[in-house]
């Protein structure tokens, strides 16, 4: 029987206990590790760490090569003009080592779980694409900063992939629109929530945390997002300022780490006179985020970047009403169970935030969310099934050469 041996490249900083930004990545890895793939599909984890993570499936350490040749950050920091030459030299030295190693391990293809990750592009690989924001949205500072790197990846690396896994049908359409990758190579592996929605919290936990934050159930809007400019905290604040004029008891809660835009947002809060109405909690635990979802008036997500995002899925699973930007991926995931607005239009955001204050409307949205969640395919179990399906397809393709 022919088998397909797939090497899954683990991030060098990956730890199975990591949370926060790693929750999606960690959840996917754990489910791949626990899943019983068919006998003709073998999964091997490739670890860059000198301390191998503990998995049920096989783990192969490739740290020797990485320790010898991966000095990117040091060279970039200390000798910027030499960086591009170092990268070229490194590839010349490194790639033969990788090819030799993977052939020795009888690995047929590599699977990169993270966007823009590809350590060796001349070995058969599956790529992951979450968004193509450097083309699909405005040149926000964080996107402009990485523009040339992302452009090189999408033009020179991604077309070499056997398959590209996208997070939604909307993401697939977007990738086809802006790149030369053909339809038959792009596969949909649905996005899913991290570990936030599965955490168990009780009334005592909620009361204690809300009291500490001076929050009241159903008297605050919630936006969990790192402080990037594309997350559009600015537009949300402008809309919220209009609502607070009529509803002075309401608050707006932000969570997430600073990515360079936090001080500006704090200045906007002061300019709008919202110091007593906006709470910035920074990076908090998944348990605390779970509590905030469950007790919020709604999630409000005015982001420009998609086409899909995790918070609306988390909110759906926790019966938290969703108000979000009218991105195609959001609509694909939530259908008529959410309220949508144009992220450019402050009045549009304001009107949807006012609409959800009506108890009858809010209860109706919660019922719709509940029904939508029951039939949703945006779950890790469905994603793993799709990965299995595509690996079986890859088996035949890959066995056409040695």
Secondary structure by P-SEA (a helix, b strand, c coil): cbbbbbbbbccccccccccccaaaaaaaaaaaaaccccccbbbbbbbccccccccccbbbbaaaaaaaccaaaaaaaccccaaaaaaaaaaaacaaaaaaaaaaacccccccccccccccccccbbbbbcccccccccccaaaaaaaaaaaaaaccccccccbbbbccaaaaaaaaacccccccccccccccccccccccccaaaaaaaaaaaccccccccccccccccccaaaaaaaaaaaaaaccccbbbbbbbbbcccaaaaaaaaaaacccccccccccccaaaaaaaaacccbbbbbccccccccaaaaaaaaccbbbbcccaaaaaaccccccccccccaaaaaaaaaaaccaaaaaaaaaaaaaaaaaccccaaaaaaaaaaaaaaaaaaaaccc
